[in-house]
Amino acid sequence: MRKLKLAVIFLLAATISFTAASSTTTSKSQSVTKEKRRTNFVEIQKRLKDLGYYTGKLDGIYGSKTKKAIQTYKGNQGTDKKLEKLLAKEGLN
């Protein structure tokens, strides 16, 4: 009976350790993805600003000003190839 209790405790401890390690890895990869996406949006905002469509801060946030600038750019049949590539990468083409 004592061996069974020890085995159960060991399995529970191993499961908890594995779960914690998996959670940390997922969190790090999500953080990297968010940072990369933020960098993409800073570049999108910069391109839009250079073209005269965006007037806000270059903060990397896909907010209402960025959204409106993209819509205006598209409505004017914008042809900036680098911007088009960045928008496609974010699924906004």
PyMOL Python script that loads the backbone (N, CA, C, O; Angstrom):
from pymol import cmd

cmd.read_pdbstr("""\
ATOM      1  N   MET A   1       0.822  -1.199   0.000  1.00  0.00           N
ATOM      2  CA  MET A   1       0.000   0.000   0.000  1.00  0.00           C
ATOM      3  C   MET A   1       0.869   1.268   0.000  1.00  0.00           C
ATOM      4  O   MET A   1       0.568   2.245  -0.685  1.00  0.00           O
ATOM      5  N   ARG A   2       1.927   1.227   0.766  1.00  0.00           N
ATOM      6  CA  ARG A   2       2.822   2.375   0.842  1.00  0.00           C
ATOM      7  C   ARG A   2       3.489   2.633  -0.516  1.00  0.00           C
ATOM      8  O   ARG A   2       3.661   3.787  -0.911  1.00  0.00           O
ATOM      9  N   LYS A   3       3.860   1.575  -1.222  1.00  0.00           N
ATOM     10  CA  LYS A   3       4.482   1.718  -2.536  1.00  0.00           C
ATOM     11  C   LYS A   3       3.501   2.340  -3.521  1.00  0.00           C
ATOM     12  O   LYS A   3       3.896   3.146  -4.364  1.00  0.00           O
ATOM     13  N   LEU A   4       2.235   1.976  -3.424  1.00  0.00           N
ATOM     14  CA  LEU A   4       1.206   2.528  -4.294  1.00  0.00           C
ATOM     15  C   LEU A   4       1.052   4.029  -4.049  1.00  0.00           C
ATOM     16  O   LEU A   4       0.957   4.800  -5.004  1.00  0.00           O
ATOM     17  N   LYS A   5       1.026   4.452  -2.794  1.00  0.00           N
ATOM     18  CA  LYS A   5       0.918   5.869  -2.466  1.00  0.00           C
ATOM     19  C   LYS A   5       2.113   6.651  -3.014  1.00  0.00           C
ATOM     20  O   LYS A   5       1.945   7.738  -3.567  1.00  0.00           O
ATOM     21  N   LEU A   6       3.299   6.107  -2.861  1.00  0.00           N
ATOM     22  CA  LEU A   6       4.508   6.753  -3.371  1.00  0.00           C
ATOM     23  C   LEU A   6       4.457   6.880  -4.896  1.00  0.00           C
ATOM     24  O   LEU A   6       4.841   7.904  -5.462  1.00  0.00           O
ATOM     25  N   ALA A   7       3.979   5.825  -5.543  1.00  0.00           N
ATOM     26  CA  ALA A   7       3.868   5.838  -6.998  1.00  0.00           C
ATOM     27  C   ALA A   7       2.882   6.915  -7.460  1.00  0.00           C
ATOM     28  O   ALA A   7       3.146   7.623  -8.431  1.00  0.00           O
ATOM     29  N   VAL A   8       1.763   7.036  -6.776  1.00  0.00           N
ATOM     30  CA  VAL A   8       0.755   8.043  -7.116  1.00  0.00           C
ATOM     31  C   VAL A   8       1.321   9.448  -6.911  1.00  0.00           C
ATOM     32  O   VAL A   8       1.133  10.328  -7.752  1.00  0.00           O
ATOM     33  N   ILE A   9       2.000   9.650  -5.811  1.00  0.00           N
ATOM     34  CA  ILE A   9       2.603  10.959  -5.530  1.00  0.00           C
ATOM     35  C   ILE A   9       3.640  11.300  -6.601  1.00  0.00           C
ATOM     36  O   ILE A   9       3.684  12.432  -7.083  1.00  0.00           O
ATOM     37  N   PHE A  10       4.464  10.336  -6.972  1.00  0.00           N
ATOM     38  CA  PHE A  10       5.475  10.551  -7.995  1.00  0.00           C
ATOM     39  C   PHE A  10       4.832  10.930  -9.329  1.00  0.00           C
ATOM     40  O   PHE A  10       5.285  11.861  -9.995  1.00  0.00           O
ATOM     41  N   LEU A  11       3.781  10.213  -9.718  1.00  0.00           N
ATOM     42  CA  LEU A  11       3.092  10.506 -10.977  1.00  0.00           C
ATOM     43  C   LEU A  11       2.460  11.897 -10.970  1.00  0.00           C
ATOM     44  O   LEU A  11       2.517  12.619 -11.966  1.00  0.00           O
ATOM     45  N   LEU A  12       1.861  12.264  -9.843  1.00  0.00           N
ATOM     46  CA  LEU A  12       1.264  13.601  -9.735  1.00  0.00           C
ATOM     47  C   LEU A  12       2.342  14.679  -9.851  1.00  0.00           C
ATOM     48  O   LEU A  12       2.156  15.672 -10.554  1.00  0.00           O
ATOM     49  N   ALA A  13       3.446  14.488  -9.174  1.00  0.00           N
ATOM     50  CA  ALA A  13       4.540  15.461  -9.224  1.00  0.00           C
ATOM     51  C   ALA A  13       5.093  15.574 -10.640  1.00  0.00           C
ATOM     52  O   ALA A  13       5.373  16.679 -11.104  1.00  0.00           O
ATOM     53  N   ALA A  14       5.252  14.460 -11.327  1.00  0.00           N
ATOM     54  CA  ALA A  14       5.762  14.466 -12.696  1.00  0.00           C
ATOM     55  C   ALA A  14       4.790  15.186 -13.630  1.00  0.00           C
ATOM     56  O   ALA A  14       5.215  15.950 -14.497  1.00  0.00           O
ATOM     57  N   THR A  15       3.499  14.949 -13.459  1.00  0.00           N
ATOM     58  CA  THR A  15       2.480  15.588 -14.288  1.00  0.00           C
ATOM     59  C   THR A  15       2.483  17.104 -14.080  1.00  0.00           C
ATOM     60  O   THR A  15       2.406  17.866 -15.044  1.00  0.00           O
ATOM     61  N   ILE A  16       2.571  17.530 -12.846  1.00  0.00           N
ATOM     62  CA  ILE A  16       2.593  18.958 -12.538  1.00  0.00           C
ATOM     63  C   ILE A  16       3.835  19.614 -13.138  1.00  0.00           C
ATOM     64  O   ILE A  16       3.745  20.702 -13.707  1.00  0.00           O
ATOM     65  N   SER A  17       4.976  18.971 -13.018  1.00  0.00           N
ATOM     66  CA  SER A  17       6.218  19.518 -13.580  1.00  0.00           C
ATOM     67  C   SER A  17       6.109  19.651 -15.092  1.00  0.00           C
ATOM     68  O   SER A  17       6.485  20.680 -15.655  1.00  0.00           O
ATOM     69  N   PHE A  18       5.603  18.628 -15.746  1.00  0.00           N
ATOM     70  CA  PHE A  18       5.466  18.645 -17.201  1.00  0.00           C
ATOM     71  C   PHE A  18       4.515  19.747 -17.643  1.00  0.00           C
ATOM     72  O   PHE A  18       4.798  20.450 -18.613  1.00  0.00           O
ATOM     73  N   THR A  19       3.401  19.910 -16.956  1.00  0.00           N
ATOM     74  CA  THR A  19       2.415  20.933 -17.281  1.00  0.00           C
ATOM     75  C   THR A  19       3.014  22.324 -17.128  1.00  0.00           C
ATOM     76  O   THR A  19       2.799  23.187 -17.979  1.00  0.00           O
ATOM     77  N   ALA A  20       3.752  22.548 -16.069  1.00  0.00           N
ATOM     78  CA  ALA A  20       4.377  23.851 -15.832  1.00  0.00           C
ATOM     79  C   ALA A  20       5.407  24.158 -16.920  1.00  0.00           C
ATOM     80  O   ALA A  20       5.478  25.291 -17.397  1.00  0.00           O
ATOM     81  N   ALA A  21       6.195  23.178 -17.311  1.00  0.00           N
ATOM     82  CA  ALA A  21       7.208  23.375 -18.355  1.00  0.00           C
ATOM     83  C   ALA A  21       6.544  23.682 -19.692  1.00  0.00           C
ATOM     84  O   ALA A  21       7.019  24.549 -20.425  1.00  0.00           O
ATOM     85  N   SER A  22       5.471  22.999 -20.020  1.00  0.00           N
ATOM     86  CA  SER A  22       4.756  23.242 -21.275  1.00  0.00           C
ATOM     87  C   SER A  22       4.156  24.637 -21.298  1.00  0.00           C
ATOM     88  O   SER A  22       4.190  25.314 -22.325  1.00  0.00           O
ATOM     89  N   SER A  23       3.613  25.062 -20.184  1.00  0.00           N
ATOM     90  CA  SER A  23       3.000  26.376 -20.076  1.00  0.00           C
ATOM     91  C   SER A  23       4.022  27.477 -20.301  1.00  0.00           C
ATOM     92  O   SER A  23       3.725  28.459 -20.981  1.00  0.00           O
ATOM     93  N   THR A  24       5.216  27.335 -19.748  1.00  0.00           N
ATOM     94  CA  THR A  24       6.272  28.327 -19.910  1.00  0.00           C
ATOM     95  C   THR A  24       6.698  28.426 -21.361  1.00  0.00           C
ATOM     96  O   THR A  24       6.891  29.531 -21.867  1.00  0.00           O
ATOM     97  N   THR A  25       6.847  27.310 -22.041  1.00  0.00           N
ATOM     98  CA  THR A  25       7.248  27.298 -23.439  1.00  0.00           C
ATOM     99  C   THR A  25       6.201  27.989 -24.304  1.00  0.00           C
ATOM    100  O   THR A  25       6.546  28.787 -25.175  1.00  0.00           O
ATOM    101  N   THR A  26       4.932  27.693 -24.073  1.00  0.00           N
ATOM    102  CA  THR A  26       3.850  28.308 -24.837  1.00  0.00           C
ATOM    103  C   THR A  26       3.839  29.809 -24.613  1.00  0.00           C
ATOM    104  O   THR A  26       3.683  30.575 -25.564  1.00  0.00           O
ATOM    105  N   SER A  27       4.001  30.238 -23.375  1.00  0.00           N
ATOM    106  CA  SER A  27       3.993  31.653 -23.042  1.00  0.00           C
ATOM    107  C   SER A  27       5.122  32.392 -23.754  1.00  0.00           C
ATOM    108  O   SER A  27       4.919  33.495 -24.262  1.00  0.00           O
ATOM    109  N   LYS A  28       6.311  31.788 -23.793  1.00  0.00           N
ATOM    110  CA  LYS A  28       7.443  32.421 -24.464  1.00  0.00           C
ATOM    111  C   LYS A  28       7.196  32.551 -25.958  1.00  0.00           C
ATOM    112  O   LYS A  28       7.485  33.595 -26.543  1.00  0.00           O
ATOM    113  N   SER A  29       6.662  31.501 -26.587  1.00  0.00           N
ATOM    114  CA  SER A  29       6.428  31.559 -28.034  1.00  0.00           C
ATOM    115  C   SER A  29       5.326  32.559 -28.360  1.00  0.00           C
ATOM    116  O   SER A  29       5.396  33.232 -29.388  1.00  0.00           O
ATOM    117  N   GLN A  30       4.308  32.672 -27.505  1.00  0.00           N
ATOM    118  CA  GLN A  30       3.260  33.663 -27.717  1.00  0.00           C
ATOM    119  C   GLN A  30       3.829  35.066 -27.586  1.00  0.00           C
ATOM    120  O   GLN A  30       3.451  35.965 -28.338  1.00  0.00           O
ATOM    121  N   SER A  31       4.732  35.258 -26.638  1.00  0.00           N
ATOM    122  CA  SER A  31       5.358  36.553 -26.425  1.00  0.00           C
ATOM    123  C   SER A  31       6.182  36.964 -27.641  1.00  0.00           C
ATOM    124  O   SER A  31       6.129  38.116 -28.070  1.00  0.00           O
ATOM    125  N   VAL A  32       6.941  36.025 -28.195  1.00  0.00           N
ATOM    126  CA  VAL A  32       7.740  36.297 -29.390  1.00  0.00           C
ATOM    127  C   VAL A  32       6.828  36.647 -30.554  1.00  0.00           C
ATOM    128  O   VAL A  32       7.115  37.576 -31.308  1.00  0.00           O
ATOM    129  N   THR A  33       5.741  35.918 -30.707  1.00  0.00           N
ATOM    130  CA  THR A  33       4.791  36.173 -31.798  1.00  0.00           C
ATOM    131  C   THR A  33       4.166  37.561 -31.650  1.00  0.00           C
ATOM    132  O   THR A  33       4.051  38.297 -32.630  1.00  0.00           O
ATOM    133  N   LYS A  34       3.761  37.921 -30.428  1.00  0.00           N
ATOM    134  CA  LYS A  34       3.172  39.232 -30.196  1.00  0.00           C
ATOM    135  C   LYS A  34       4.165  40.340 -30.519  1.00  0.00           C
ATOM    136  O   LYS A  34       3.806  41.338 -31.144  1.00  0.00           O
ATOM    137  N   GLU A  35       5.411  40.164 -30.095  1.00  0.00           N
ATOM    138  CA  GLU A  35       6.435  41.175 -30.339  1.00  0.00           C
ATOM    139  C   GLU A  35       6.705  41.327 -31.837  1.00  0.00           C
ATOM    140  O   GLU A  35       6.875  42.440 -32.336  1.00  0.00           O
ATOM    141  N   LYS A  36       6.742  40.208 -32.541  1.00  0.00           N
ATOM    142  CA  LYS A  36       6.956  40.248 -33.992  1.00  0.00           C
ATOM    143  C   LYS A  36       5.789  40.957 -34.671  1.00  0.00           C
ATOM    144  O   LYS A  36       5.990  41.766 -35.576  1.00  0.00           O
ATOM    145  N   ARG A  37       4.579  40.653 -34.233  1.00  0.00           N
ATOM    146  CA  ARG A  37       3.389  41.270 -34.821  1.00  0.00           C
ATOM    147  C   ARG A  37       3.389  42.769 -34.541  1.00  0.00           C
ATOM    148  O   ARG A  37       3.046  43.566 -35.414  1.00  0.00           O
ATOM    149  N   ARG A  38       3.774  43.152 -33.327  1.00  0.00           N
ATOM    150  CA  ARG A  38       3.833  44.568 -32.967  1.00  0.00           C
ATOM    151  C   ARG A  38       4.839  45.298 -33.873  1.00  0.00           C
ATOM    152  O   ARG A  38       4.586  46.413 -34.329  1.00  0.00           O
ATOM    153  N   THR A  39       5.976  44.649 -34.120  1.00  0.00           N
ATOM    154  CA  THR A  39       6.996  45.218 -35.006  1.00  0.00           C
ATOM    155  C   THR A  39       6.440  45.391 -36.410  1.00  0.00           C
ATOM    156  O   THR A  39       6.702  46.404 -37.059  1.00  0.00           O
ATOM    157  N   ASN A  40       5.674  44.412 -36.887  1.00  0.00           N
ATOM    158  CA  ASN A  40       5.046  44.511 -38.209  1.00  0.00           C
ATOM    159  C   ASN A  40       4.113  45.717 -38.271  1.00  0.00           C
ATOM    160  O   ASN A  40       4.100  46.447 -39.262  1.00  0.00           O
ATOM    161  N   PHE A  41       3.332  45.925 -37.208  1.00  0.00           N
ATOM    162  CA  PHE A  41       2.382  47.036 -37.214  1.00  0.00           C
ATOM    163  C   PHE A  41       3.083  48.384 -37.099  1.00  0.00           C
ATOM    164  O   PHE A  41       2.589  49.373 -37.640  1.00  0.00           O
ATOM    165  N   VAL A  42       4.215  48.451 -36.415  1.00  0.00           N
ATOM    166  CA  VAL A  42       4.983  49.696 -36.397  1.00  0.00           C
ATOM    167  C   VAL A  42       5.434  50.015 -37.822  1.00  0.00           C
ATOM    168  O   VAL A  42       5.356  51.163 -38.259  1.00  0.00           O
ATOM    169  N   GLU A  43       5.898  49.012 -38.532  1.00  0.00           N
ATOM    170  CA  GLU A  43       6.348  49.206 -39.917  1.00  0.00           C
ATOM    171  C   GLU A  43       5.171  49.605 -40.819  1.00  0.00           C
ATOM    172  O   GLU A  43       5.315  50.473 -41.680  1.00  0.00           O
ATOM    173  N   ILE A  44       4.017  48.975 -40.620  1.00  0.00           N
ATOM    174  CA  ILE A  44       2.817  49.337 -41.395  1.00  0.00           C
ATOM    175  C   ILE A  44       2.453  50.796 -41.114  1.00  0.00           C
ATOM    176  O   ILE A  44       2.187  51.567 -42.036  1.00  0.00           O
ATOM    177  N   GLN A  45       2.446  51.165 -39.832  1.00  0.00           N
ATOM    178  CA  GLN A  45       2.116  52.544 -39.464  1.00  0.00           C
ATOM    179  C   GLN A  45       3.112  53.532 -40.074  1.00  0.00           C
ATOM    180  O   GLN A  45       2.725  54.599 -40.550  1.00  0.00           O
ATOM    181  N   LYS A  46       4.381  53.172 -40.055  1.00  0.00           N
ATOM    182  CA  LYS A  46       5.420  54.043 -40.622  1.00  0.00           C
ATOM    183  C   LYS A  46       5.191  54.248 -42.123  1.00  0.00           C
ATOM    184  O   LYS A  46       5.262  55.374 -42.618  1.00  0.00           O
ATOM    185  N   ARG A  47       4.915  53.155 -42.844  1.00  0.00           N
ATOM    186  CA  ARG A  47       4.668  53.259 -44.288  1.00  0.00           C
ATOM    187  C   ARG A  47       3.433  54.133 -44.553  1.00  0.00           C
ATOM    188  O   ARG A  47       3.449  54.997 -45.430  1.00  0.00           O
ATOM    189  N   LEU A  48       2.366  53.894 -43.781  1.00  0.00           N
ATOM    190  CA  LEU A  48       1.145  54.683 -43.950  1.00  0.00           C
ATOM    191  C   LEU A  48       1.393  56.156 -43.637  1.00  0.00           C
ATOM    192  O   LEU A  48       0.863  57.039 -44.312  1.00  0.00           O
ATOM    193  N   LYS A  49       2.199  56.414 -42.612  1.00  0.00           N
ATOM    194  CA  LYS A  49       2.523  57.795 -42.234  1.00  0.00           C
ATOM    195  C   LYS A  49       3.328  58.469 -43.353  1.00  0.00           C
ATOM    196  O   LYS A  49       3.054  59.611 -43.721  1.00  0.00           O
ATOM    197  N   ASP A  50       4.319  57.755 -43.886  1.00  0.00           N
ATOM    198  CA  ASP A  50       5.129  58.293 -44.979  1.00  0.00           C
ATOM    199  C   ASP A  50       4.276  58.624 -46.208  1.00  0.00           C
ATOM    200  O   ASP A  50       4.580  59.551 -46.959  1.00  0.00           O
ATOM    201  N   LEU A  51       3.211  57.853 -46.397  1.00  0.00           N
ATOM    202  CA  LEU A  51       2.320  58.069 -47.543  1.00  0.00           C
ATOM    203  C   LEU A  51       1.212  59.091 -47.239  1.00  0.00           C
ATOM    204  O   LEU A  51       0.426  59.442 -48.119  1.00  0.00           O
ATOM    205  N   GLY A  52       1.159  59.562 -45.982  1.00  0.00           N
ATOM    206  CA  GLY A  52       0.189  60.580 -45.594  1.00  0.00           C
ATOM    207  C   GLY A  52      -1.163  60.052 -45.130  1.00  0.00           C
ATOM    208  O   GLY A  52      -2.111  60.829 -45.011  1.00  0.00           O
ATOM    209  N   TYR A  53      -1.275  58.764 -44.868  1.00  0.00           N
ATOM    210  CA  TYR A  53      -2.552  58.170 -44.450  1.00  0.00           C
ATOM    211  C   TYR A  53      -2.699  58.050 -42.936  1.00  0.00           C
ATOM    212  O   TYR A  53      -3.822  57.990 -42.436  1.00  0.00           O
ATOM    213  N   TYR A  54      -1.604  58.013 -42.204  1.00  0.00           N
ATOM    214  CA  TYR A  54      -1.646  57.769 -40.759  1.00  0.00           C
ATOM    215  C   TYR A  54      -1.063  58.964 -40.031  1.00  0.00           C
ATOM    216  O   TYR A  54      -0.004  59.470 -40.401  1.00  0.00           O
ATOM    217  N   THR A  55      -1.761  59.417 -38.984  1.00  0.00           N
ATOM    218  CA  THR A  55      -1.299  60.584 -38.231  1.00  0.00           C
ATOM    219  C   THR A  55      -1.017  60.297 -36.763  1.00  0.00           C
ATOM    220  O   THR A  55      -0.625  61.197 -36.020  1.00  0.00           O
ATOM    221  N   GLY A  56      -1.211  59.061 -36.343  1.00  0.00           N
ATOM    222  CA  GLY A  56      -1.018  58.710 -34.935  1.00  0.00           C
ATOM    223  C   GLY A  56       0.428  58.387 -34.591  1.00  0.00           C
ATOM    224  O   GLY A  56       1.339  58.554 -35.402  1.00  0.00           O
ATOM    225  N   LYS A  57       0.611  57.913 -33.343  1.00  0.00           N
ATOM    226  CA  LYS A  57       1.936  57.498 -32.887  1.00  0.00           C
ATOM    227  C   LYS A  57       2.296  56.157 -33.516  1.00  0.00           C
ATOM    228  O   LYS A  57       1.420  55.353 -33.832  1.00  0.00           O
ATOM    229  N   LEU A  58       3.589  55.928 -33.692  1.00  0.00           N
ATOM    230  CA  LEU A  58       4.065  54.628 -34.175  1.00  0.00           C
ATOM    231  C   LEU A  58       4.180  53.709 -32.966  1.00  0.00           C
ATOM    232  O   LEU A  58       5.269  53.517 -32.424  1.00  0.00           O
ATOM    233  N   ASP A  59       3.043  53.141 -32.544  1.00  0.00           N
ATOM    234  CA  ASP A  59       3.010  52.339 -31.329  1.00  0.00           C
ATOM    235  C   ASP A  59       2.861  50.837 -31.584  1.00  0.00           C
ATOM    236  O   ASP A  59       2.948  50.039 -30.650  1.00  0.00           O
ATOM    237  N   GLY A  60       2.638  50.453 -32.832  1.00  0.00           N
ATOM    238  CA  GLY A  60       2.520  49.034 -33.152  1.00  0.00           C
ATOM    239  C   GLY A  60       1.188  48.418 -32.784  1.00  0.00           C
ATOM    240  O   GLY A  60       1.032  47.198 -32.826  1.00  0.00           O
ATOM    241  N   ILE A  61       0.234  49.246 -32.426  1.00  0.00           N
ATOM    242  CA  ILE A  61      -1.092  48.742 -32.023  1.00  0.00           C
ATOM    243  C   ILE A  61      -2.068  48.898 -33.190  1.00  0.00           C
ATOM    244  O   ILE A  61      -2.184  49.971 -33.784  1.00  0.00           O
ATOM    245  N   TYR A  62      -2.759  47.815 -33.502  1.00  0.00           N
ATOM    246  CA  TYR A  62      -3.754  47.838 -34.570  1.00  0.00           C
ATOM    247  C   TYR A  62      -5.053  48.400 -33.997  1.00  0.00           C
ATOM    248  O   TYR A  62      -5.999  47.670 -33.701  1.00  0.00           O
ATOM    249  N   GLY A  63      -5.061  49.720 -33.854  1.00  0.00           N
ATOM    250  CA  GLY A  63      -6.226  50.401 -33.292  1.00  0.00           C
ATOM    251  C   GLY A  63      -7.046  51.072 -34.371  1.00  0.00           C
ATOM    252  O   GLY A  63      -6.858  50.817 -35.560  1.00  0.00           O
ATOM    253  N   SER A  64      -7.957  51.934 -33.948  1.00  0.00           N
ATOM    254  CA  SER A  64      -8.891  52.565 -34.880  1.00  0.00           C
ATOM    255  C   SER A  64      -8.191  53.473 -35.899  1.00  0.00           C
ATOM    256  O   SER A  64      -8.599  53.518 -37.060  1.00  0.00           O
ATOM    257  N   LYS A  65      -7.143  54.197 -35.480  1.00  0.00           N
ATOM    258  CA  LYS A  65      -6.435  55.081 -36.418  1.00  0.00           C
ATOM    259  C   LYS A  65      -5.703  54.267 -37.488  1.00  0.00           C
ATOM    260  O   LYS A  65      -5.697  54.629 -38.665  1.00  0.00           O
ATOM    261  N   THR A  66      -5.091  53.172 -37.062  1.00  0.00           N
ATOM    262  CA  THR A  66      -4.380  52.322 -38.019  1.00  0.00           C
ATOM    263  C   THR A  66      -5.374  51.687 -38.987  1.00  0.00           C
ATOM    264  O   THR A  66      -5.146  51.648 -40.196  1.00  0.00           O
ATOM    265  N   LYS A  67      -6.473  51.195 -38.439  1.00  0.00           N
ATOM    266  CA  LYS A  67      -7.501  50.560 -39.258  1.00  0.00           C
ATOM    267  C   LYS A  67      -8.059  51.539 -40.297  1.00  0.00           C
ATOM    268  O   LYS A  67      -8.224  51.191 -41.466  1.00  0.00           O
ATOM    269  N   LYS A  68      -8.346  52.766 -39.855  1.00  0.00           N
ATOM    270  CA  LYS A  68      -8.896  53.780 -40.765  1.00  0.00           C
ATOM    271  C   LYS A  68      -7.877  54.142 -41.843  1.00  0.00           C
ATOM    272  O   LYS A  68      -8.235  54.312 -43.008  1.00  0.00           O
ATOM    273  N   ALA A  69      -6.608  54.259 -41.453  1.00  0.00           N
ATOM    274  CA  ALA A  69      -5.561  54.595 -42.429  1.00  0.00           C
ATOM    275  C   ALA A  69      -5.435  53.500 -43.491  1.00  0.00           C
ATOM    276  O   ALA A  69      -5.266  53.792 -44.675  1.00  0.00           O
ATOM    277  N   ILE A  70      -5.518  52.246 -43.062  1.00  0.00           N
ATOM    278  CA  ILE A  70      -5.442  51.123 -44.014  1.00  0.00           C
ATOM    279  C   ILE A  70      -6.634  51.153 -44.962  1.00  0.00           C
ATOM    280  O   ILE A  70      -6.478  50.953 -46.166  1.00  0.00           O
ATOM    281  N   GLN A  71      -7.824  51.404 -44.418  1.00  0.00           N
ATOM    282  CA  GLN A  71      -9.028  51.461 -45.253  1.00  0.00           C
ATOM    283  C   GLN A  71      -8.942  52.593 -46.271  1.00  0.00           C
ATOM    284  O   GLN A  71      -9.321  52.423 -47.429  1.00  0.00           O
ATOM    285  N   THR A  72      -8.442  53.750 -45.835  1.00  0.00           N
ATOM    286  CA  THR A  72      -8.294  54.892 -46.745  1.00  0.00           C
ATOM    287  C   THR A  72      -7.269  54.581 -47.826  1.00  0.00           C
ATOM    288  O   THR A  72      -7.487  54.873 -49.001  1.00  0.00           O
ATOM    289  N   TYR A  73      -6.147  53.986 -47.421  1.00  0.00           N
ATOM    290  CA  TYR A  73      -5.095  53.596 -48.368  1.00  0.00           C
ATOM    291  C   TYR A  73      -5.668  52.660 -49.440  1.00  0.00           C
ATOM    292  O   TYR A  73      -5.448  52.857 -50.635  1.00  0.00           O
ATOM    293  N   LYS A  74      -6.402  51.645 -48.989  1.00  0.00           N
ATOM    294  CA  LYS A  74      -6.995  50.685 -49.930  1.00  0.00           C
ATOM    295  C   LYS A  74      -8.031  51.351 -50.827  1.00  0.00           C
ATOM    296  O   LYS A  74      -8.104  51.064 -52.021  1.00  0.00           O
ATOM    297  N   GLY A  75      -8.841  52.251 -50.240  1.00  0.00           N
ATOM    298  CA  GLY A  75      -9.867  52.953 -51.003  1.00  0.00           C
ATOM    299  C   GLY A  75      -9.283  53.827 -52.103  1.00  0.00           C
ATOM    300  O   GLY A  75      -9.923  54.066 -53.127  1.00  0.00           O
ATOM    301  N   ASN A  76      -8.068  54.297 -51.882  1.00  0.00           N
ATOM    302  CA  ASN A  76      -7.377  55.129 -52.880  1.00  0.00           C
ATOM    303  C   ASN A  76      -6.541  54.284 -53.838  1.00  0.00           C
ATOM    304  O   ASN A  76      -5.739  54.813 -54.607  1.00  0.00           O
ATOM    305  N   GLN A  77      -6.738  52.958 -53.783  1.00  0.00           N
ATOM    306  CA  GLN A  77      -6.008  52.039 -54.662  1.00  0.00           C
ATOM    307  C   GLN A  77      -4.490  52.183 -54.509  1.00  0.00           C
ATOM    308  O   GLN A  77      -3.752  52.241 -55.493  1.00  0.00           O
ATOM    309  N   GLY A  78      -4.043  52.239 -53.243  1.00  0.00           N
ATOM    310  CA  GLY A  78      -2.617  52.364 -52.959  1.00  0.00           C
ATOM    311  C   GLY A  78      -1.797  51.250 -53.608  1.00  0.00           C
ATOM    312  O   GLY A  78      -2.268  50.122 -53.754  1.00  0.00           O
ATOM    313  N   THR A  79      -0.564  51.581 -53.994  1.00  0.00           N
ATOM    314  CA  THR A  79       0.272  50.612 -54.714  1.00  0.00           C
ATOM    315  C   THR A  79       1.670  50.469 -54.114  1.00  0.00           C
ATOM    316  O   THR A  79       2.611  50.106 -54.820  1.00  0.00           O
ATOM    317  N   ASP A  80       1.813  50.747 -52.833  1.00  0.00           N
ATOM    318  CA  ASP A  80       3.116  50.602 -52.181  1.00  0.00           C
ATOM    319  C   ASP A  80       3.399  49.112 -51.973  1.00  0.00           C
ATOM    320  O   ASP A  80       2.749  48.462 -51.154  1.00  0.00           O
ATOM    321  N   LYS A  81       4.355  48.583 -52.704  1.00  0.00           N
ATOM    322  CA  LYS A  81       4.605  47.132 -52.691  1.00  0.00           C
ATOM    323  C   LYS A  81       5.025  46.617 -51.309  1.00  0.00           C
ATOM    324  O   LYS A  81       4.569  45.558 -50.877  1.00  0.00           O
ATOM    325  N   LYS A  82       5.889  47.363 -50.619  1.00  0.00           N
ATOM    326  CA  LYS A  82       6.330  46.922 -49.287  1.00  0.00           C
ATOM    327  C   LYS A  82       5.149  46.913 -48.312  1.00  0.00           C
ATOM    328  O   LYS A  82       4.995  45.980 -47.523  1.00  0.00           O
ATOM    329  N   LEU A  83       4.327  47.943 -48.373  1.00  0.00           N
ATOM    330  CA  LEU A  83       3.149  48.007 -47.513  1.00  0.00           C
ATOM    331  C   LEU A  83       2.193  46.871 -47.845  1.00  0.00           C
ATOM    332  O   LEU A  83       1.641  46.245 -46.940  1.00  0.00           O
ATOM    333  N   GLU A  84       1.992  46.602 -49.113  1.00  0.00           N
ATOM    334  CA  GLU A  84       1.115  45.504 -49.526  1.00  0.00           C
ATOM    335  C   GLU A  84       1.608  44.173 -48.949  1.00  0.00           C
ATOM    336  O   GLU A  84       0.813  43.351 -48.494  1.00  0.00           O
ATOM    337  N   LYS A  85       2.915  43.977 -48.974  1.00  0.00           N
ATOM    338  CA  LYS A  85       3.513  42.745 -48.445  1.00  0.00           C
ATOM    339  C   LYS A  85       3.283  42.630 -46.925  1.00  0.00           C
ATOM    340  O   LYS A  85       2.958  41.557 -46.419  1.00  0.00           O
ATOM    341  N   LEU A  86       3.457  43.747 -46.211  1.00  0.00           N
ATOM    342  CA  LEU A  86       3.240  43.757 -44.762  1.00  0.00           C
ATOM    343  C   LEU A  86       1.766  43.494 -44.428  1.00  0.00           C
ATOM    344  O   LEU A  86       1.452  42.744 -43.504  1.00  0.00           O
ATOM    345  N   LEU A  87       0.874  44.122 -45.192  1.00  0.00           N
ATOM    346  CA  LEU A  87      -0.556  43.906 -44.954  1.00  0.00           C
ATOM    347  C   LEU A  87      -0.938  42.457 -45.227  1.00  0.00           C
ATOM    348  O   LEU A  87      -1.738  41.876 -44.495  1.00  0.00           O
ATOM    349  N   ALA A  88      -0.374  41.878 -46.268  1.00  0.00           N
ATOM    350  CA  ALA A  88      -0.657  40.474 -46.584  1.00  0.00           C
ATOM    351  C   ALA A  88      -0.166  39.564 -45.466  1.00  0.00           C
ATOM    352  O   ALA A  88      -0.835  38.590 -45.121  1.00  0.00           O
ATOM    353  N   LYS A  89       0.984  39.872 -44.904  1.00  0.00           N
ATOM    354  CA  LYS A  89       1.548  39.067 -43.813  1.00  0.00           C
ATOM    355  C   LYS A  89       0.614  39.046 -42.600  1.00  0.00           C
ATOM    356  O   LYS A  89       0.557  38.059 -41.866  1.00  0.00           O
ATOM    357  N   GLU A  90      -0.113  40.144 -42.400  1.00  0.00           N
ATOM    358  CA  GLU A  90      -1.053  40.240 -41.280  1.00  0.00           C
ATOM    359  C   GLU A  90      -2.476  39.842 -41.680  1.00  0.00           C
ATOM    360  O   GLU A  90      -3.394  39.912 -40.863  1.00  0.00           O
ATOM    361  N   GLY A  91      -2.654  39.426 -42.931  1.00  0.00           N
ATOM    362  CA  GLY A  91      -3.982  39.008 -43.388  1.00  0.00           C
ATOM    363  C   GLY A  91      -4.919  40.183 -43.622  1.00  0.00           C
ATOM    364  O   GLY A  91      -6.137  40.034 -43.531  1.00  0.00           O
ATOM    365  N   LEU A  92      -4.358  41.354 -43.924  1.00  0.00           N
ATOM    366  CA  LEU A  92      -5.168  42.566 -44.103  1.00  0.00           C
ATOM    367  C   LEU A  92      -5.196  43.053 -45.541  1.00  0.00           C
ATOM    368  O   LEU A  92      -5.505  44.217 -45.797  1.00  0.00           O
ATOM    369  N   ASN A  93      -4.880  42.181 -46.474  1.00  0.00           N
ATOM    370  CA  ASN A  93      -4.844  42.613 -47.877  1.00  0.00           C
ATOM    371  C   ASN A  93      -6.199  42.474 -48.532  1.00  0.00           C
ATOM    372  O   ASN A  93      -6.350  42.792 -49.712  1.00  0.00           O
TER     373      ASN A  93
END
""", "prot")
cmd.dss("prot")
cmd.show_as("cartoon", "prot")
cmd.util.cbc("prot")
cmd.orient("prot")
